[in-house]
Amino acid sequence: MAAEQPPLAEPARPDAVDEGLRHHRAGGLDRAEALYRAALADQPGNADALHLLGVLRHQQGSAAEAIELIERAIALRPAYPEAHNSLGTILWGLDRMADAAAQYRAALRLAPGFPDAHCNLGAALSRLGHPAEAVASYREALRLRPDYPEAHSNLASALSDLGRPAEAAASCRAALRLRPDYPEAHSNLGNALRELGQPADAVASYRAALRLRPGYPDAHCNLSNALRDLGRPTEAAASCRAALRLRPGYPEAHRNLGNALRELGRTAEAAAAYREALRLRPDYPDAHNNLGAVAWDLGQAAEAEASYRAALRLRPGFAEAHSNLANVLLLTGRLPEGWQEYEWRWQTRHLAGDVRRFAAPLWNGEPIGNRVILLHAEQGLGDTLQFCRYVPLVGAGARVVLEVQPPLKRLLSRLPGVATLVARGDRLPPFDLHCPLLSLPRALGTTLDTIPGATPYLAADPALAAAWRRRLASLAGLKVGLVWAGGRRPDPNLATVDRRRSIALDRLAPLGVVPGVSFVSLQKGEPSTADPPPGLALHDFTAELHDFADTAALVDGLDLVISVDTAVVHLAGALGKPLWLMNRFDTCWRWLLGRDDSPWYPQLRQFRQPAPGDWDSVIRELRDSLQRLAAGDRDLLRPR
């Protein structure tokens, strides 16, 4: 935000203008106005009276008259830096940022040591999307006036925009040392703390701002983001509504309300909130991106794509929109373009902190020759299990160092094409090139028709698998592994996906009525402690599964795996095990649209929700198919 209006300049001569200024400073605006106008009646060319009357009329809400008065003052006295600064502040309030910046620069040409003009120029530059230049302006204001709390607080905002939250927090604290009761600085500190991954501390800062100024819509709006980070979307929505009661035409608050409502599963209301944000600000790329996400939730791929592309027209470097567009392109089978867009994932807020910085260059598919290439895991365990299929293709003509998550190391030690296998966190050997696993399809030019879909490409340890087969031999009928929930994740967006992809174990009760089936739990983590519903006998050996090599050996002895979209799906698929996927309506891109099979795993069959949240239909179809399978219809297990 712009700095507060600087102290009113002393008039050139001690007359009625001087007396008016004393009343003005004391808050006696009516008396001050009368004196300024009396001075102008006596001296129509009094630039001080015109300037100060313009400032006063702006304070009274008459911006157009204020501009006209101050422009007359400048015409009479072109070398009047205070008037240029005041005019810039009025234009800033009218959202005429380029014009405001021009006035602040005019003031600084006349008075380079004018700290208020430097601070205000920084505010205009921030709003114009030039945070680095804004930082330079704020730092110059602070060089001239180190004890300038507005400049410290505004500097924090610009540093946050540049992705430097630790410096932003320090700048906010400097402002608060100078002015502890400064609500803007408390709110800006909240923004910095949130970016530093400290949402609880951010909430405390926003609440401090609101104690000082209860009617502070920006703090209410920002508070909603931190509450969402803490998994409290109901409170986040309430905070947005508090902001909107104070400022109904507040596009950011409408957008944040949409985010909270989306997490609450109130998709139609979320879409309405995003549309209201766009009605208020049609050139709001974040709201276009969010509206696309709602369309994605509703299975409307074309509408989602249109919204993401609208966001990118407004902000070509918008990493989240690029990444979301990649999901649509991959979901709809346009893999080459999708892989290119998917590279933007490393610039998204979710993954930016996971970027690996290597001296060795990224491999883009060029001949490797006698060089060593590091292929490294990224994101989840399921991603590694799905995309390690590419390692033998690279390893056929190169020396490959493969780095994977520790729970996968023992299992992937049997993967062909690996010269050296390393667990993430261990020391890496020398290498000349590198490539994340999910960038390999782009490097190798994978299309829908060239997906390397042959399975199995992983194998369980034979001795472990034999031991499990002996133990499972006592189970009657079909041996079916079950996974009903994803893992708990702290990111609110990922947590929302976890809730949509997961099922409460009780809902699988209809499967328990199918005769001739023995169910085996493959569910690890907190949901594994759930008690099965009456009628669903569940054999649980998960306490003996210490890594994915153990799980693979158990899966090897099963006839079928039934799972929601988790890493176990990719494990069973990589092992070539018959696999039935209970898939949510807003499916992950890798499962494509309009099909119940998968080119990634030929033995996989999808049971998709016909509508968001409709697990009952999925479970009924699963029960019917399981009954046919138990009755002898083995065609249901054959690759498709």
C-alpha positions in Angstrom: 0.0 0.0 0.0 1.1 3.6 -0.5 2.7 5.4 2.4 0.4 7.5 4.5 -0.1 11.1 3.4 3.2 12.9 4.4 3.0 15.9 6.7 1.5 18.8 5.0 4.1 21.2 3.6 4.5 24.6 5.2 3.0 27.4 3.0 5.3 29.9 1.4 4.0 32.8 3.5 2.3 33.0 7.0 -1.2 34.2 6.2 -4.6 32.7 6.0 -3.1 29.6 4.4 -0.8 29.2 7.5 -3.8 29.4 9.8 -5.8 27.0 7.6 -2.9 24.5 7.8 -3.0 24.6 11.6 -6.7 23.7 11.5 -6.1 21.1 8.9 -3.5 19.3 11.0 -5.8 19.4 14.0 -8.6 17.8 12.0 -10.7 20.9 11.6 -11.3 20.4 7.9 -14.3 22.7 7.5 -12.5 25.7 9.1 -9.3 24.9 7.1 -11.3 24.8 3.9 -12.9 28.1 4.6 -9.5 29.7 5.2 -7.9 28.1 2.1 -10.8 29.4 0.0 -10.5 32.9 1.5 -6.8 32.9 0.7 -7.6 32.0 -2.9 -10.3 34.6 -3.2 -7.6 37.1 -2.2 -4.8 35.5 -4.2 -6.1 33.2 -7.0 -2.5 32.3 -7.9 -1.6 31.0 -4.4 -0.1 27.6 -5.2 0.1 26.6 -1.5 -3.6 27.2 -1.0 -4.5 25.3 -4.1 -2.3 22.3 -3.1 -3.5 22.2 0.5 -7.2 22.6 -0.6 -6.7 19.8 -3.0 -5.3 17.5 -0.3 -8.3 18.5 1.9 -10.8 17.8 -0.8 -9.3 14.4 -1.4 -9.6 13.7 2.3 -13.3 14.7 2.0 -13.8 12.2 -0.9 -13.7 14.6 -3.9 -10.9 13.2 -5.9 -11.7 14.9 -9.2 -11.8 18.3 -7.6 -8.6 17.5 -5.7 -6.8 16.6 -8.9 -7.9 19.8 -10.6 -6.8 22.0 -7.7 -3.3 20.3 -7.4 -2.8 20.4 -11.1 -3.5 24.2 -11.0 -0.9 24.5 -8.2 1.7 22.7 -10.2 1.0 24.8 -13.3 1.6 27.9 -11.2 4.7 26.4 -9.5 6.2 23.6 -11.6 9.1 23.0 -9.1 6.7 21.9 -6.3 7.7 18.3 -5.3 5.1 18.1 -2.4 2.3 18.8 -4.8 3.5 16.2 -7.3 3.7 13.7 -4.4 0.2 14.6 -3.2 -1.2 14.2 -6.8 0.5 10.8 -7.1 -1.1 9.7 -3.9 -4.6 10.7 -5.2 -4.0 8.9 -8.5 -2.8 5.8 -6.6 -6.1 5.7 -4.7 -7.9 5.8 -8.0 -5.8 2.8 -9.2 -4.1 4.9 -11.8 -0.7 3.4 -11.0 1.3 4.5 -14.0 0.1 8.1 -13.6 0.9 7.9 -9.9 4.4 6.7 -10.5 5.0 9.5 -13.0 4.0 12.1 -10.4 6.3 10.5 -7.8 9.2 10.5 -10.2 8.5 14.1 -11.0 8.7 14.9 -7.3 12.0 13.0 -7.0 13.5 14.8 -10.0 12.9 18.0 -8.0 13.8 16.7 -4.6 15.9 13.5 -4.8 16.1 13.3 -1.0 12.3 13.2 -0.5 11.7 9.8 1.4 7.9 9.9 1.2 8.1 10.1 -2.6 10.5 7.2 -2.7 8.2 5.1 -0.5 5.2 6.0 -2.5 6.9 5.3 -5.8 7.7 1.9 -4.4 4.1 1.3 -3.7 3.1 2.2 -7.2 5.8 0.0 -8.7 4.6 -2.9 -6.6 1.1 -2.5 -7.9 2.5 -2.3 -11.5 4.2 -5.7 -11.0 7.8 -4.4 -10.6 8.7 -5.7 -7.1 12.5 -5.5 -7.6 12.3 -1.8 -8.6 9.9 -1.3 -5.6 12.5 -2.8 -3.3 15.1 -0.3 -4.6 12.7 2.6 -3.9 11.9 1.5 -0.4 15.5 1.0 0.4 16.3 4.5 -0.8 13.5 5.9 1.4 15.0 4.0 4.4 18.5 5.2 3.6 17.1 8.7 3.8 14.9 8.0 6.9 15.9 4.8 8.7 13.1 5.1 11.2 10.3 5.1 8.6 7.9 2.3 9.6 5.7 2.5 6.4 8.8 2.0 4.2 9.9 -1.1 6.3 6.3 -2.6 6.0 6.0 -1.8 2.3 9.4 -3.2 1.7 8.2 -6.5 3.3 5.4 -6.7 0.8 7.7 -6.3 -2.1 10.2 -8.9 -0.7 7.3 -11.3 -0.3 6.4 -10.8 -4.0 10.0 -11.7 -4.9 9.8 -14.9 -2.9 12.1 -13.7 -0.1 9.8 -14.2 3.0 12.6 -14.4 5.6 13.8 -10.9 4.6 10.2 -9.8 4.5 9.6 -11.0 8.0 12.7 -9.1 9.2 11.5 -5.9 7.6 8.0 -6.2 9.2 9.7 -6.7 12.6 11.7 -3.5 12.0 8.5 -1.6 11.3 6.9 -3.0 14.4 9.9 -2.0 16.6 9.2 1.5 15.4 5.5 1.3 15.7 4.1 -1.7 17.6 0.5 -0.7 17.0 0.9 -0.8 13.2 -1.8 -3.1 11.8 -0.4 -3.2 8.2 2.9 -4.4 9.5 1.3 -7.1 11.6 -0.7 -8.3 8.5 2.4 -8.2 6.3 4.3 -10.2 8.9 1.5 -12.7 8.7 2.0 -13.0 4.9 5.7 -13.6 5.3 5.2 -16.2 8.1 2.7 -18.0 6.0 5.2 -18.2 3.1 7.8 -19.5 5.6 5.4 -22.4 6.4 4.4 -21.1 9.8 0.6 -20.7 9.4 -0.1 -20.8 13.2 2.2 -17.8 13.7 0.7 -16.1 10.7 -2.7 -16.5 12.2 -1.4 -14.8 15.4 -0.1 -11.9 13.3 -3.3 -11.4 11.4 -5.3 -11.5 14.7 -2.9 -8.9 16.2 -3.7 -6.6 13.2 -7.4 -7.2 13.7 -7.2 -6.3 17.4 -5.7 -3.0 16.4 -8.1 -2.5 13.5 -11.2 -4.7 13.6 -12.5 -3.2 10.4 -9.4 -4.2 8.4 -10.7 -6.2 5.4 -7.2 -7.1 4.1 -6.2 -8.8 7.4 -9.5 -10.8 7.4 -8.8 -11.9 3.8 -5.2 -12.9 4.6 -6.3 -14.7 7.7 -8.5 -16.9 5.6 -5.4 -18.2 3.8 -3.6 -19.2 6.9 -6.7 -20.8 8.3 -6.9 -22.9 5.2 -3.3 -23.9 5.6 -4.2 -25.2 9.0 -7.0 -27.3 7.6 -9.8 -25.0 9.0 -11.8 -24.1 5.9 -15.0 -23.3 7.8 -13.2 -20.6 9.7 -11.5 -19.5 6.6 -14.8 -19.0 4.8 -16.1 -17.0 7.8 -13.0 -14.8 7.7 -13.6 -14.1 4.0 -17.2 -13.1 4.7 -16.0 -10.7 7.4 -13.8 -9.1 4.8 -16.7 -8.9 2.3 -19.0 -7.3 4.9 -16.4 -4.5 5.2 -15.6 -4.3 1.5 -18.2 -6.0 -0.7 -16.4 -5.4 -4.0 -13.2 -7.2 -2.9 -12.2 -9.6 -5.6 -9.4 -11.3 -3.5 -11.8 -12.0 -0.7 -14.3 -13.5 -3.1 -11.5 -15.7 -4.6 -10.4 -16.8 -1.1 -14.0 -17.6 -0.2 -14.1 -19.8 -3.3 -11.0 -21.6 -2.1 -12.4 -22.3 1.3 -15.8 -23.5 -0.2 -14.0 -25.8 -2.6 -12.1 -27.4 0.3 -15.5 -27.9 2.0 -16.8 -29.7 -1.1 -19.3 -26.9 -1.9 -18.2 -26.7 -5.5 -21.1 -24.8 -7.0 -20.7 -22.1 -4.4 -17.0 -22.0 -5.0 -17.5 -21.5 -8.7 -20.0 -18.6 -8.0 -17.4 -16.9 -5.7 -14.7 -17.2 -8.4 -17.1 -15.8 -11.0 -17.9 -12.8 -8.7 -14.2 -12.2 -8.3 -13.9 -12.1 -12.1 -16.9 -9.9 -12.5 -15.2 -7.4 -10.2 -11.8 -7.9 -11.9 -12.0 -9.6 -15.3 -8.2 -9.5 -15.6 -7.6 -11.6 -12.4 -5.5 -14.6 -13.4 -5.6 -16.3 -10.1 -9.4 -16.4 -10.2 -9.4 -17.8 -13.7 -7.0 -20.5 -12.5 -9.3 -21.3 -9.6 -12.3 -21.4 -11.8 -10.5 -23.9 -13.9 -9.8 -26.0 -10.9 -13.5 -26.1 -10.1 -14.3 -27.2 -13.6 -11.7 -29.9 -13.2 -13.4 -31.1 -10.1 -16.6 -31.4 -12.0 -15.0 -33.3 -14.9 -15.3 -30.4 -17.3 -12.0 -30.7 -19.0 -12.7 -28.3 -21.8 -14.0 -25.6 -19.5 -11.0 -26.1 -17.2 -8.6 -25.7 -20.2 -10.3 -22.5 -21.3 -9.9 -21.0 -17.8 -6.3 -22.0 -17.5 -5.5 -20.5 -20.9 -7.3 -17.3 -19.9 -5.1 -17.1 -16.8 -2.0 -17.6 -18.9 -3.0 -14.9 -21.4 -3.1 -12.5 -18.5 0.1 -13.9 -16.8 2.2 -15.9 -19.2 4.6 -17.0 -16.5 1.9 -18.3 -14.1 3.4 -21.6 -13.0 0.3 -23.0 -11.3 -1.8 -22.4 -14.4 0.8 -24.0 -16.6 0.9 -27.0 -14.3 -2.9 -27.2 -14.2 -3.1 -27.0 -18.0 -0.6 -29.8 -18.2 -3.0 -31.9 -16.1 -5.8 -31.3 -18.6 -3.6 -32.0 -21.6 -2.3 -35.3 -20.1 -5.8 -36.2 -19.0 -7.1 -35.8 -22.5 -4.3 -37.8 -24.1 -2.4 -34.8 -25.6 0.8 -36.1 -24.1 3.6 -34.2 -26.0 2.2 -30.8 -25.2 1.2 -32.0 -21.7 4.8 -33.1 -20.9 6.1 -29.7 -22.0 3.7 -27.8 -19.8 4.3 -30.3 -16.9 7.9 -28.9 -16.6 6.3 -25.8 -15.0 5.6 -27.9 -11.9 9.0 -27.0 -10.5 8.0 -23.3 -10.3 4.7 -23.9 -8.5 4.4 -23.2 -4.8 3.9 -26.8 -4.1 7.1 -28.1 -5.6 9.4 -25.0 -5.8 11.1 -26.0 -2.6 11.9 -29.5 -4.0 13.9 -28.4 -7.0 17.2 -30.2 -7.1 20.1 -27.9 -7.9 22.9 -29.8 -9.7 25.9 -28.6 -11.5 25.2 -31.3 -14.1 22.7 -30.2 -16.8 19.2 -31.5 -17.3 18.9 -34.3 -19.8 16.5 -33.6 -22.6 16.7 -36.8 -24.6 20.0 -36.2 -26.5 22.5 -39.0 -26.9 24.2 -39.8 -23.6 27.3 -41.6 -24.9 29.8 -42.6 -22.2 28.4 -40.1 -19.7 26.8 -41.1 -16.4 23.2 -39.9 -15.9 21.4 -39.5 -12.5 17.7 -40.4 -12.6 16.0 -39.2 -9.4 12.7 -39.7 -7.8 10.3 -36.9 -7.2 6.9 -36.3 -5.5 5.2 -39.5 -4.2 6.1 -43.1 -3.9 3.5 -44.0 -6.6 5.1 -41.6 -9.0 8.4 -43.4 -8.6 6.8 -46.8 -9.0 5.0 -45.7 -12.2 7.8 -43.9 -13.9 10.7 -46.2 -13.0 9.6 -48.2 -16.0 11.6 -45.7 -18.1 14.9 -46.5 -16.3 15.6 -49.7 -18.3 15.0 -47.8 -21.5 17.7 -45.2 -20.5 20.0 -47.8 -18.9 20.1 -49.9 -22.1 22.5 -47.3 -23.6 23.9 -45.5 -20.6 25.3 -45.8 -17.1 22.4 -44.9 -14.8 22.5 -43.8 -11.2 19.0 -44.2 -9.8 18.1 -42.3 -6.6 14.8 -43.3 -5.0 12.9 -42.8 -1.7 14.3 -45.1 1.1 11.1 -47.3 1.3 11.6 -48.2 -2.4 15.3 -48.9 -2.4 15.1 -52.7 -1.7 12.4 -53.3 -4.2 14.0 -51.3 -7.0 17.3 -53.1 -6.5 15.9 -55.7 -8.9 15.1 -53.1 -11.6 17.1 -53.7 -14.8 19.3 -51.0 -16.2 20.6 -49.5 -13.0 24.4 -49.3 -12.5 24.1 -47.7 -9.0 21.1 -47.4 -6.7 21.0 -44.7 -4.0 18.5 -43.9 -1.3 17.5 -40.2 -1.2 19.6 -38.6 1.5 22.7 -40.7 0.8 25.8 -39.4 -0.9 25.5 -39.4 -4.7 28.3 -40.7 -6.9 29.7 -38.5 -9.7 27.4 -38.0 -12.7 27.3 -35.9 -15.9 23.6 -35.4 -16.5 20.4 -35.7 -14.5 16.7 -36.0 -15.1 13.7 -36.3 -12.7 11.7 -39.4 -13.3 8.6 -37.6 -14.4 10.5 -35.7 -17.0 11.6 -38.8 -18.7 8.4 -39.1 -20.8 9.1 -35.6 -22.2 12.8 -36.4 -22.9 11.8 -39.7 -24.6 8.9 -38.2 -26.6 6.2 -40.4 -25.1 2.8 -40.3 -26.9 -0.4 -42.1 -26.0 0.6 -44.8 -28.5 4.2 -45.2 -27.3 3.6 -45.5 -23.5 5.9 -48.4 -22.4 3.0 -50.3 -20.9 4.5 -53.8 -20.8 4.2 -55.4 -17.3 5.6 -56.7 -15.0 8.7 -54.4 -14.9 9.2 -55.0 -11.2 9.5 -58.3 -9.3 9.1 -59.3 -5.7 12.0 -61.0 -4.0 11.4 -64.8 -4.8 12.2 -66.0 -1.3 10.0 -63.4 0.4 7.2 -64.1 -2.1 7.4 -67.8 -1.5 7.2 -67.3 2.2 4.0 -65.2 1.9 2.4 -67.7 -0.5 2.9 -70.4 2.1 1.2 -68.2 4.8 -1.6 -67.2 2.5 -2.4 -70.7 1.4 -4.6 -71.2 4.4 -7.0 -68.4 3.2 -10.0 -69.7 1.4 -11.1 -68.7 -2.0 -9.9 -65.6 -3.9 -7.2 -63.7 -2.0 -8.0 -60.0 -2.5 -5.9 -57.1 -1.2 -7.7 -53.9 -0.1 -6.6 -50.3 0.2 -9.3 -47.8 1.0 -7.5 -44.5 1.9 -4.6 -42.3 0.8 -2.0 -41.0 3.2 -2.4 -37.9 5.3 -0.7 -34.8 3.7 -0.3 -31.4 5.4 -0.8 -29.3 2.3 -4.5 -28.2 2.3 -4.9 -28.7 -1.5 -3.4 -32.2 -1.3 -5.4 -33.0 1.8 -8.6 -32.1 -0.1 -7.6 -34.6 -2.8 -6.9 -37.2 -0.2 -10.4 -36.8 1.2 -11.9 -37.2 -2.3 -9.9 -40.2 -3.2 -10.3 -42.1 0.1 -13.2 -44.2 1.4 -14.1 -45.0 5.0 -13.6 -48.7 5.5 -17.3 -49.1 6.6 -18.4 -48.2 3.1 -16.8 -51.4 1.8 -19.2 -53.5 3.8 -21.1 -54.7 0.7 -18.0 -56.5 -0.5 -18.2 -58.7 2.6 -21.3 -60.5 1.4 -19.5 -61.9 -1.6 -18.8 -65.6 -0.9 -15.5 -67.3 -1.7 -13.3 -64.2 -1.0 -10.6 -63.6 1.6 -9.7 -60.0 2.0 -6.1 -58.9 3.0 -5.4 -55.4 4.2 -2.7 -53.6 2.4 -3.5 -50.3 4.1 -0.6 -48.7 5.9 -0.6 -45.6 8.1 -3.4 -44.2 10.3 -6.4 -45.5 8.4 -5.1 -49.1 8.9 -6.2 -49.0 12.5 -9.9 -48.8 11.4 -12.1 -51.8 12.4 -13.7 -53.6 9.5 -17.5 -53.5 9.3 -19.5 -56.5 10.3 -19.3 -59.2 7.7 -16.1 -58.0 6.1 -13.4 -60.3 7.5 -10.1 -58.6 6.9 -6.7 -60.3 7.4 -4.1 -57.8 8.5 -0.4 -58.5 8.2 0.6 -54.8 7.7 2.6 -54.7 10.9 5.1 -57.0 9.2 5.4 -54.7 6.1 8.4 -52.5 6.6 9.0 -51.3 3.1 7.7 -51.8 -0.4 9.8 -55.0 -0.9 7.8 -56.6 1.9 4.5 -55.3 0.4 5.4 -56.5 -3.0 6.1 -60.0 -1.7 2.7 -60.0 0.0 0.9 -58.7 -3.2 2.7 -61.3 -5.2 0.7 -64.0 -3.4 -2.7 -62.4 -4.0 -5.2 -63.0 -6.8 -6.4 -59.4 -7.1 -5.8 -55.9 -5.6 -8.6 -53.5 -5.1 -7.5 -50.0 -4.2 -8.2 -46.3 -4.3 -5.7 -44.2 -6.1 -2.6 -44.7 -4.0 1.0 -46.0 -4.4 -0.2 -49.6 -4.0 -2.0 -49.2 -7.3 1.3 -48.6 -9.0 3.0 -51.3 -7.0 0.5 -53.9 -8.1 0.5 -52.6 -11.6 4.3 -52.7 -11.9 4.2 -56.3 -10.6 1.7 -57.2 -13.3 -1.0 -58.1 -10.7 -4.7 -57.9 -11.6 -5.8 -54.6 -10.3 -9.2 -52.9 -9.8 -9.0 -49.1 -9.2 -11.7 -47.4 -7.2 -11.4 -44.0 -8.9 -12.8 -40.7 -7.9 -14.8 -38.5 -10.3 -12.1 -35.8 -10.6 -9.6 -38.4 -11.7 -5.8 -37.9 -11.8 -4.5 -37.1 -15.3 -2.7 -40.5 -15.6 -6.0 -42.4 -15.7 -7.2 -40.4 -18.8 -10.9 -39.8 -19.7 -13.6 -41.9 -21.0 -12.1 -45.3 -20.5 -12.1 -48.1 -17.8 -8.7 -49.5 -18.7 -5.2 -47.9 -18.7 -2.4 -47.9 -21.2 0.0 -47.7 -18.2 -1.2 -51.0 -16.7 -2.9 -53.4 -19.1 -4.2 -55.6 -16.2 -6.0 -52.6 -14.5 -9.7 -52.0 -14.6 -11.2 -48.7 -13.4 -14.4 -48.4 -11.4 -15.1 -44.6 -11.7 -17.5 -42.5 -9.7 -20.3 -41.5 -12.1 -20.7 -38.2 -10.1 -18.5 -36.4 -7.5 -18.5 -38.3 -4.2 -20.6 -41.2 -5.5 -18.8 -44.2 -4.0 -22.0 -46.2 -3.6 -22.2 -46.8 -7.3 -18.6 -47.8 -7.5 -18.9 -50.2 -4.6 -22.1 -51.8 -6.1 -20.3 -52.4 -9.4 -17.2 -53.8 -7.5 -19.5 -56.2 -5.6 -21.2 -57.4 -8.7 -17.9 -57.9 -10.5 -16.3 -59.6 -7.5 -19.3 -62.0 -7.3 -18.8 -62.9 -11.0 -15.1 -63.4 -10.4 -15.6 -65.6 -7.4 -18.1 -67.7 -9.4 -15.4 -68.5 -11.9 -15.5 -65.6 -14.5 -11.7 -65.4 -14.8 -11.9 -63.1 -17.9 -12.3 -60.3 -15.4 -8.6 -60.8 -14.5 -7.1 -60.9 -18.0 -5.2 -57.9 -19.4 -7.3 -55.7 -21.5 
